[in-house]
Amino acid sequence: MKRASANNQESILSDIEPAKAIIKLAVPATMALLAKAVYNIVDTAYIGMLDSDIALAAVGVTLPLLLIMVSVENIFAAGAAVLAGRQLGANDKEGANRIVTTIVGLSMLIGICLCILGIIYMEPLLQAFGASEAVLPQAKDYAFWMFIAALFNLPAQSLNCAARAESSVKISSIAVISGALLNVVLDPVFMFSWGFDMGVEGASLATTISQFVTFGILMWFYLGGHSIIEVKPRYFRPSFSLVWSVMSIGIPTAVIQICLAVATSLTNIAAKPLPDADLIIAAYGVVQRLILIGCYVVMGFMQGYQPVASYAFGAKDEERFHQSVRFALKGSLLLTVAVAAVYILLAQPLILLFNRNPAVVEFGKWLLISQVAVYPAFGLCYMMTITFQTIGASKMGLLLSMIRQGVFYIPFILFLPRVFGVSGIYFSQPAADVLTILLCVLLIKPMKKTASKMMDKTGKRT
């Protein structure tokens, strides 16, 4: 039975038409990521029920920390997905076992380091990310359990992406959705007076417990022998070449998150000298969590695309690879247009779900609209970053990962708010997105040519 399931999973990657294979893998991956978004949305919604703008601002300033930790997770996760996918495509199951086991082991060690260092340096980090004296105590309460969660979030994300690489998306969905549903139940129990009355800290603790459950389900799947890829101690073989390969693949994805964290922090800092600074920061924290839902829709689609493209690349099947690229390019643009339309049309009602303060709602409405005004820039840039990762063109992947929220956004957010006030914050993202689209369009043809050249170096498989 297990062998039949494994054969079926591999046939998705090798035999089914690329567009259908991508959709088949993307739908459950997207559902799982949207369930993951529930963590952020539910926390924000319940914290909004505390009727405290300071509490919302406290969660808002922890977002850069969350994004940095996610970026570290993505280094290992992207490495696991791409390298394992290539090995399976090349029919090297032993190599896939060794890669995934080693990456999971290393991610556990890094998780321990992140937890310890994060707790030690928590206060200066939060202050650097825009926490005022009024906001800092509750921000520390929320951040503490975020750092504890790093102990198992890092290996869980690596296991999750390994499951995608072998097209075992069902267990990935079950693990993430189970944790998300548990978070919905536990949040009020830990937060409100009829439960443990822990407030903001209770929301973070509930999320940490729920994420541990996700990790436990994935460990059961791999240690119980239900997967194509085996995770066993004898396959743990760290080496410089493997670590370098993981870093070169994963860093572009991580840099996207790091740039987003820097952009969020700089936006909070840009808002601090303005009137109603804490209200703007509270609104921006809500908006960023809504934006994560849009990001997860695109990322889920890319999680369907990446294993199909990686397998085709590993198998030297150039035609199938380029079919996958074309479909992913069109799909990412359509999805981002759809997400932008929803957010623009429903901007005010969405903010009202989390806060009733008229000032916060007004700031939040325009912040949300500005974030998605040219949102196809994100879909195009992310799709191309994933493609360059897949073919091993790490320098181009790194460049693309930096441009939208790094190279282009940072100068705008540093300059425009000083001249135009809060309107400068509104205009910074659209300006960066226009430049991002222009650069990405110029790089589409070079991306396809680079993929063909790299496959031709070793010749096509017969």
ZAMARGU-4260 file (C-alpha; in steps of 0.2 Angstrom, whole numbers, plus 5000, padded with zeros to 4 digits):
<rodrens>
0) 5000/5000/5000 | 5014/5012/5005 | 5023/5008/4989 | 5008/5011/4978 | 5005/5028/4987
5) 5023/5032/4983 | 5022/5028/4965 | 5006/5038/4963 | 5015/5053/4971 | 5030/5052/4960
10) 5018/5050/4944 | 5011/5067/4949 | 5028/5075/4947 | 5033/5065/4931 | 5018/5061/4921
15) 5003/5072/4924 | 5002/5088/4913 | 5012/5101/4922 | 4997/5113/4924 | 4986/5100/4931
20) 5000/5093/4942 | 5004/5111/4949 | 4986/5114/4953 | 4984/5097/4961 | 4998/5101/4972
25) 4995/5119/4974 | 4977/5118/4981 | 4980/5108/4997 | 4997/5118/4999 | 4987/5135/4998
30) 4974/5128/5010 | 4987/5123/5022 | 4995/5141/5021 | 4979/5149/5023 | 4976/5139/5038
35) 4993/5145/5044 | 4987/5163/5041 | 4974/5159/5054 | 4987/5160/5067 | 4991/5179/5063
40) 4973/5184/5059 | 4965/5175/5074 | 4978/5182/5086 | 4975/5200/5079 | 4956/5198/5079
45) 4956/5191/5097 | 4968/5205/5103 | 4957/5218/5095 | 4943/5212/5107 | 4954/5218/5121
50) 4949/5236/5115 | 4967/5241/5117 | 4976/5250/5103 | 4993/5248/5113 | 4990/5229/5113
55) 4987/5229/5094 | 5003/5240/5092 | 5013/5228/5103 | 5008/5214/5091 | 5013/5225/5076
60) 5030/5228/5082 | 5034/5210/5084 | 5030/5206/5066 | 5048/5210/5060 | 5054/5197/5073
65) 5042/5184/5066 | 5047/5188/5048 | 5065/5186/5052 | 5062/5169/5060 | 5052/5164/5045
70) 5066/5169/5034 | 5078/5158/5043 | 5065/5144/5042 | 5064/5147/5023 | 5083/5144/5021
75) 5081/5126/5027 | 5064/5123/5020 | 5068/5129/5002 | 5084/5119/5002 | 5075/5104/5007
80) 5061/5106/4994 | 5073/5110/4979 | 5087/5098/4983 | 5076/5083/4988 | 5065/5087/4972
85) 5081/5086/4961 | 5087/5070/4969 | 5070/5062/4967 | 5069/5068/4949 | 5086/5060/4946
90) 5080/5044/4954 | 5092/5045/4969 | 5081/5041/4984 | 5096/5038/4995 | 5102/5056/4992
95) 5085/5063/4996 | 5085/5054/5012 | 5102/5061/5017 | 5098/5079/5012 | 5081/5080/5021
100) 5088/5071/5037 | 5103/5082/5038 | 5093/5098/5034 | 5080/5094/5048 | 5094/5090/5060
105) 5103/5107/5057 | 5087/5116/5058 | 5084/5109/5075 | 5101/5116/5081 | 5098/5133/5073
110) 5081/5134/5082 | 5089/5131/5099 | 5101/5146/5095 | 5087/5157/5089 | 5077/5154/5105
115) 5092/5157/5117 | 5098/5173/5108 | 5081/5180/5105 | 5076/5179/5123 | 5092/5187/5128
120) 5091/5201/5116 | 5073/5203/5115 | 5071/5221/5122 | 5084/5230/5111 | 5077/5221/5096
125) 5059/5226/5100 | 5065/5244/5103 | 5075/5244/5086 | 5059/5238/5077 | 5049/5253/5083
130) 5042/5248/5101 | 5038/5264/5112 | 5039/5263/5130 | 5020/5261/5131 | 5021/5246/5119
135) 5036/5237/5125 | 5030/5227/5140 | 5016/5219/5130 | 5027/5217/5115 | 5040/5207/5126
140) 5025/5196/5133 | 5020/5191/5115 | 5038/5189/5108 | 5044/5177/5122 | 5033/5163/5116
145) 5038/5167/5098 | 5056/5163/5102 | 5051/5147/5111 | 5041/5141/5096 | 5057/5142/5085
150) 5063/5126/5094 | 5051/5116/5083 | 5045/5128/5070 | 5061/5127/5060 | 5062/5108/5059
155) 5043/5108/5056 | 5045/5119/5041 | 5059/5108/5033 | 5048/5093/5035 | 5034/5102/5028
160) 5043/5107/5012 | 5051/5089/5011 | 5033/5083/5010 | 5029/5095/4996 | 5045/5089/4987
165) 5038/5071/4986 | 5020/5078/4983 | 5014/5072/5000 | 5003/5087/5002 | 4989/5079/5011
170) 4999/5076/5027 | 5006/5094/5026 | 4988/5101/5025 | 4982/5090/5039 | 4997/5096/5050
175) 4995/5114/5047 | 4976/5115/5047 | 4975/5105/5064 | 4987/5117/5072 | 4977/5132/5065
180) 4961/5125/5071 | 4968/5122/5088 | 4974/5140/5089 | 4957/5146/5086 | 4951/5136/5101
185) 4965/5140/5113 | 4967/5159/5110 | 4952/5164/5120 | 4955/5151/5133 | 4972/5158/5137
190) 4968/5177/5134 | 4952/5181/5142 | 4946/5183/5160 | 4935/5168/5160 | 4950/5157/5155
195) 4968/5160/5161 | 4967/5179/5158 | 4985/5181/5151 | 4980/5194/5138 | 4993/5197/5124
200) 5004/5184/5131 | 4990/5171/5131 | 4988/5173/5112 | 5006/5170/5109 | 5007/5154/5120
205) 4991/5147/5112 | 5000/5149/5095 | 5016/5141/5101 | 5006/5126/5108 | 4997/5124/5091
210) 5013/5125/5081 | 5020/5111/5092 | 5006/5100/5087 | 5009/5103/5069 | 5027/5098/5072
215) 5022/5082/5081 | 5010/5077/5066 | 5024/5079/5053 | 5037/5069/5064 | 5024/5055/5066
220) 5023/5055/5047 | 5041/5054/5044 | 5047/5043/5059 | 5032/5031/5056 | 5038/5026/5038
225) 5023/5034/5029 | 5034/5044/5017 | 5044/5041/5002 | 5059/5051/5009 | 5065/5043/5025
230) 5071/5053/5040 | 5083/5042/5051 | 5098/5046/5061 | 5110/5036/5050 | 5106/5048/5036
235) 5112/5063/5046 | 5128/5068/5037 | 5132/5087/5038 | 5145/5093/5026 | 5151/5110/5020
240) 5145/5107/5002 | 5127/5102/5008 | 5126/5117/5019 | 5132/5128/5005 | 5119/5121/4993
245) 5106/5124/5006 | 5111/5142/5009 | 5113/5146/4990 | 5095/5140/4987 | 5087/5146/5003
250) 5094/5163/5005 | 5085/5171/4991 | 5068/5166/4999 | 5075/5171/5016 | 5080/5188/5010
255) 5062/5191/5004 | 5056/5189/5022 | 5071/5199/5029 | 5068/5213/5017 | 5050/5213/5022
260) 5055/5213/5041 | 5066/5228/5037 | 5053/5237/5027 | 5040/5234/5041 | 5052/5240/5054
265) 5057/5256/5044 | 5039/5259/5041 | 5035/5259/5060 | 5050/5270/5063 | 5045/5282/5049
270) 5028/5283/5057 | 5035/5287/5075 | 5038/5306/5072 | 5020/5308/5064 | 5005/5313/5073
275) 4995/5298/5080 | 5010/5287/5078 | 5004/5272/5088 | 4988/5272/5079 | 4997/5271/5062
280) 5008/5257/5069 | 4992/5248/5075 | 4984/5250/5058 | 5000/5244/5049 | 5001/5229/5060
285) 4983/5224/5055 | 4987/5227/5037 | 5002/5217/5037 | 4993/5202/5044 | 4980/5204/5030
290) 4993/5205/5017 | 5001/5189/5023 | 4985/5180/5017 | 4988/5187/5000 | 5006/5182/5001
295) 5001/5164/5006 | 4989/5162/4991 | 5003/5166/4980 | 5016/5156/4990 | 5004/5141/4990
300) 5003/5141/4971 | 5022/5142/4970 | 5023/5127/4982 | 5013/5118/4969 | 5025/5124/4955
305) 5041/5121/4964 | 5041/5102/4966 | 5035/5100/4948 | 5049/5112/4941 | 5062/5104/4952
310) 5058/5086/4947 | 5058/5091/4929 | 5075/5100/4931 | 5082/5085/4940 | 5076/5074/4926
315) 5083/5085/4912 | 5065/5086/4905 | 5067/5103/4897 | 5050/5104/4888 | 5041/5099/4904
320) 5051/5112/4914 | 5047/5127/4902 | 5028/5122/4902 | 5028/5123/4921 | 5037/5140/4920
325) 5024/5147/4908 | 5009/5141/4918 | 5017/5148/4934 | 5020/5165/4927 | 5002/5167/4921
330) 4995/5160/4937 | 5005/5171/4948 | 4999/5186/4939 | 4981/5181/4939 | 4981/5177/4957
335) 4989/5194/4963 | 4977/5204/4952 | 4962/5194/4960 | 4970/5197/4978 | 4972/5215/4975
340) 4954/5218/4968 | 4947/5209/4984 | 4958/5220/4996 | 4954/5236/4987 | 4935/5233/4986
345) 4934/5227/5004 | 4948/5238/5013 | 4937/5247/5026 | 4926/5231/5031 | 4942/5221/5033
350) 4950/5233/5044 | 4934/5235/5054 | 4935/5216/5058 | 4950/5220/5069 | 4947/5238/5076
355) 4933/5250/5078 | 4943/5266/5081 | 4939/5277/5067 | 4957/5284/5065 | 4964/5266/5065
360) 4951/5261/5052 | 4955/5276/5041 | 4974/5274/5042 | 4972/5255/5039 | 4960/5257/5024
365) 4973/5267/5014 | 4988/5257/5020 | 4980/5241/5014 | 4975/5249/4997 | 4992/5256/4994
370) 5000/5239/4998 | 4991/5230/4984 | 4989/5244/4972 | 5003/5236/4961 | 5002/5219/4969
375) 5007/5209/4953 | 5024/5215/4957 | 5025/5202/4971 | 5018/5188/4961 | 5030/5190/4947
380) 5045/5193/4958 | 5042/5179/4969 | 5039/5167/4954 | 5055/5172/4946 | 5065/5170/4963
385) 5058/5152/4965 | 5063/5148/4947 | 5081/5154/4949 | 5082/5144/4965 | 5076/5129/4956
390) 5089/5130/4942 | 5103/5134/4954 | 5106/5152/4948 | 5107/5158/4966 | 5115/5176/4962
395) 5100/5180/4951 | 5088/5173/4964 | 5096/5183/4977 | 5095/5199/4967 | 5076/5197/4964
400) 5073/5193/4982 | 5081/5210/4987 | 5073/5222/4975 | 5055/5224/4980 | 5055/5227/4999
405) 5074/5230/4999 | 5083/5240/4986 | 5067/5249/4979 | 5056/5251/4995 | 5069/5257/5007
410) 5074/5273/4999 | 5056/5278/4996 | 5051/5274/5015 | 5066/5284/5021 | 5062/5299/5011
415) 5044/5301/5006 | 5036/5301/5024 | 5048/5315/5029 | 5041/5326/5015 | 5023/5320/5013
420) 5019/5313/5030 | 5008/5298/5031 | 5004/5300/5012 | 5023/5296/5010 | 5020/5279/5018
425) 5005/5276/5007 | 5015/5280/4991 | 5031/5270/4995 | 5025/5253/4991 | 5017/5257/4974
430) 5032/5266/4969 | 5044/5251/4973 | 5032/5239/4964 | 5032/5249/4948 | 5051/5248/4947
435) 5050/5229/4952 | 5039/5225/4938 | 5050/5234/4925 | 5065/5224/4931 | 5057/5208/4931
440) 5050/5210/4914 | 5067/5213/4908 | 5074/5197/4916 | 5060/5184/4910 | 5069/5179/4894
445) 5086/5178/4902 | 5078/5167/4915 | 5072/5154/4902 | 5088/5154/4893 | 5098/5151/4909
450) 5087/5136/4913 | 5090/5128/4896 | 5109/5131/4897 | 5110/5123/4914 | 5101/5108/4908
455) 5111/5106/4892 | 5127/5106/4902 | 5124/5088/4908 | 5113/5083/4894 | 5095/5077/4894
460) 5090/5060/4902 | 5083/5047/4890
</rodrens>
